[in-house]
Amino acid sequence: MDKDFILTKVDDGIILKLLSARKWVDLSSRTPPVGLILSAVRFKSSGETNLLSSPTILANVLATPSIVENNEVIYQTATNELTLKGSGFTGAKKVDIYFDPPLLKEIAYEVVSQFPLSGNEVILRLRHGFKWRETPGKLNVIGVDTGGGPIKLNGEDGLVVADVQSDLDVHAITVADTSETQVIYHDDPVIKITGTGFNPDSTTLRFSNGLLGKGVNYTITSLTETSLTLRLTPGSLWRMNVENLPGYLTLLAVDAGGGFVAVGPVNAGKGRDIARVFERPNVFSSFTKIYRTHSHELHIRGVGFPPVMNAPQLKFNPPLTEGKDYTIRVVDRTDLELTLKDGREWASSATDLVVTEINTRGDANGWIKLPGNGIHVAQVVEDIDKDSTGGIEVYPMTQKVYQSALHESLDITGSGFSNGISFTFSPPLTEGVDYSQTYVNKNKVTLNLKSGKKWSPEAGLLLVKVVKVDGKNYPLANGDGIRIATILEDPVVEVGADKIHETQSKVVVISGSGFTNVADVRVVLRPTAPNAYKVLSVSDDTIRLQLKAELDWLPSFLSLGDSDKEIPLEVASIDTGAGDVIFDTPIKIGLVVKDREGVVCDDSCEFAFDGVCDDGTEDEMYYNYYEGGGYYQDDDLGGYYGDGQYATGDAYDDEEETFYDDYYMEDDQLAVSACLKGTDCTDCGGVDAIIDYSNLDPEDSSVVICTNTCPYARDGQCDDPRGANYCILGTDCQDCGKVGEDNFTVIDDEGWWDDDDDYWTFDDGIFGEQTKGLEHNRKHIQMAHRESAGAAAVFLTMLEGMVYTIGAIFAAIGLYLLSRWYKGQSIPFMQVFNPEVTTMADLELQPARRMPITPDVIRT
């Protein structure tokens, strides 16, 4: 029987070497991967006895991959996707491509195909800011690895997979971000786009929400090299889903004749924001009756009231002034709450209150005149005369107080008070049980809260419903009551023990209750400097504090450096709108620890601080939508205007109208983050959003410590998030080890390529590194960006280098002369110019290392 392999014993095991023209497994009738099982081990000394207690899987055998040659023309940056077709890809859980010239995986491009692969092709997408080649030329694939080790393709030459050409002149397109100056309602008829490189004869646009031109959703009515004017088609909207407004209208790509050119990270769904879009507001009529001064609130119903970006503005008849006569709060997009300020009135006499104009955008052109003479929102009636209330009048008050903290007394002001007066409140309060009462004078009565009692069981308004004088009850405001205070829930901060990294934790979460809103909340931390953080978002039970750029949670004199100390982070006081509550003993909310080593967490991303995670480390938005972040996420994306007959261009009979076919393609979710992992740290939640799998709490019931329930368990490759990330943490225990006790290794040495005398004939330094991922190749990122920098950046870099070099030379000369002077030696000024004392250092070139072709050896 012919041999398939030869066996060699080494110190740590045995080596099986496949013979030429042999296969580990015949896959002609099998679907890979197929396990190679060792069923018996016998030595001469053991005779026929099988020394192996049970069969063992040595390896999973895959089909040998190949790639089909392709000379398709692509452009250095204008082409954002490259598809490689071949064979042997089906079932692969990874694909590493070795390019010539090298392309760094996870940096210059991402493999976006869904693994395990279901077909024999793999899709690569270019990351924003990178190129397929630094110079035009053929892009070759020298090797490919689908999991069984790198395989050499077509000898030393490799296979051409693309002809990379320079971007064309028509690719030199820029679009200006005009979202700060162009503010529109979602049905405004016209918008403008400014930039450079537009084709006056024909320019096509691609929007993130799938808007279609040629009269479907809009028509380009004016076109020059630097501007476009778009007119909305009747019945269409710039943004259809009003629930997600206000938001941005984002242009992803422009085709000026040479194919679509991304104007931003198109593979990340980001581009240039050309407008801020607000829902067109409207006000609904109402005949609510309100008293001229005694009614404290008015709710206006309608649509299009924005909860973020801008506060609605109203014009009334009779006139009312925001901030002087009333305050306004958006309850939701259909409800506005107006609160009358102390000493003000809804009208000077009984009348109809009408809203004549509304502006929710905030710009001068955003005012919308309402139909007719305006929309009737309330009927203002005269206050109940004090003669009808026993000569007693209670003045409305807007003072804010906590349920019990700080405010142990409340003043009721008015007129006609007398000794023996009593009040009925809503919510109910009982004199002598909840409070005691002190008559001050005819205009003032003071209430004093009893120990352990609250002004109200929950947050809300405290109303005086009835006054009692001389044994007789008098309802106020016809029984509606008069507001004397707004009660806020007592703020409560819970003790926490979270680990907070000194500079890498960008957001600290305070849990508790009684929290109100961003505008009113103030938090004082110890020992953090007050100007080092800001309130990012607030909900009823959570406050998020964001660390400001370049600052620390610890002051400089407490910086941890390499220390393993833990310093408590404490809340010293909190104000949620009714005053500063100072805690006698500051409340610990976490422990500040030193930064994590080996983790990149900075804000070098082009889109840092835009409220959206752009480096791929956070799937969901980290920020509260209603506090001003996250307007790029929109369920218009890939839908509404991108569905049906228009999605494939079927609505067009003209044979030339083909640009919609590949343009409005189905959203395949194969996104590439706009920036490199770890470079949008603040928007992505800081280092705490990057899970440290080596430091999980084994007592946490949600953490699986060791099972083999992963579908790919026991295949020799770690498949939980510590490795290939196909399965839940801890479910591939045999391949990955217990959580916190990793027993797998990532091959990271060029010895993997050493295979007898079969070598790559070129230097494999960057070649072998190009598939090792972002963390291994971060050292190449700065170099790549420096090489692609513009002329001005290069000049400044060179100038800076010259300054440092000259400075270093003079410093060295000075130290040398000073040393000779100190030792009493002569100062050899002229020897510097003596060529005989100048020596040349030997230059030695390091020989290129060689790389073997394919791993046809298995060690066990």
Salt bridges, closest charged atoms under 4 A:
ASP2 OD2 - ARG22 NH2 3.64
ASP4 OD1 - ARG22 NH1 3.61
GLU81 OE1 - ARG125 NE 2.65
ASP96 OD2 - LYS94 NZ 2.88
ASP96 OD1 - LYS105 NZ 2.60
GLU110 OE2 - ARG127 NH2 2.92
GLU121 OE1 - LYS85 NZ 2.57
ASP145 OD2 - LYS94 NZ 3.38
GLU156 OE2 - LYS152 NZ 2.42
ASP163 OD2 - LYS138 NZ 3.71
ASP187 OD1 - ARG280 NE 2.58
ASP188 OD1 - ARG280 NH2 2.76
ASP188 OD2 - ARG361 NH1 3.00
GLU243 OE2 - ARG333 NH1 3.62
GLU279 OE2 - ARG333 NH2 2.55
GLU297 OE1 - HIS299 NE2 3.62
ASP325 OD1 - ARG344 NE 2.87
ASP335 OD1 - HIS299 ND1 3.10
ASP335 OD2 - ARG301 NH1 3.03
GLU337 OE2 - HIS299 NE2 3.51
GLU337 OE1 - ARG329 NE 3.21
GLU345 OE1 - ARG292 NH1 2.53
ASP352 OD1 - HIS376 NE2 3.07
GLU357 OE2 - LYS315 NZ 3.90
ASP363 OD2 - ARG361 NH2 2.66
GLU382 OE1 - ARG292 NE 3.17
ASP383 OD2 - HIS294 NE2 3.91
GLU393 OE2 - HIS294 NE2 3.87
ASP411 OD2 - LYS444 NZ 3.51
ASP520 OD2 - LYS400 NZ 3.58
ASP564 OD1 - LYS594 NZ 2.99
GLU566 OE2 - LYS499 NZ 3.16
GLU606 OE1 - HIS128 NE2 3.00
GLU606 OE2 - ARG272 NH2 3.57
ASP610 OD2 - LYS270 NZ 2.96
ASP614 OD1 - LYS270 NZ 3.24
ASP634 OD2 - ARG239 NE 2.86
ASP636 OD2 - ARG239 NE 3.06
GLU657 OE2 - LYS214 NZ 3.74
ASP668 OD2 - ARG125 NH2 2.73
ASP688 OD1 - HIS501 ND1 3.47
ASP715 OD2 - LYS93 NZ 2.32
ASP719 OD1 - LYS93 NZ 2.71
ASP720 OD2 - ARG722 NH2 2.63
ASP742 OD1 - ARG722 NH1 2.51
ASP748 OD1 - LYS772 NZ 3.19
ASP748 OD1 - HIS776 ND1 3.41
GLU750 OE1 - ARG849 NH1 3.13
ASP755 OD1 - LYS17 NZ 3.84
ASP756 OD2 - LYS17 NZ 2.90
GLU769 OE2 - HIS776 NE2 3.67
GLU769 OE1 - LYS779 NZ 3.85
GLU769 OE1 - HIS780 NE2 3.02
GLU775 OE2 - ARG778 NH2 3.09
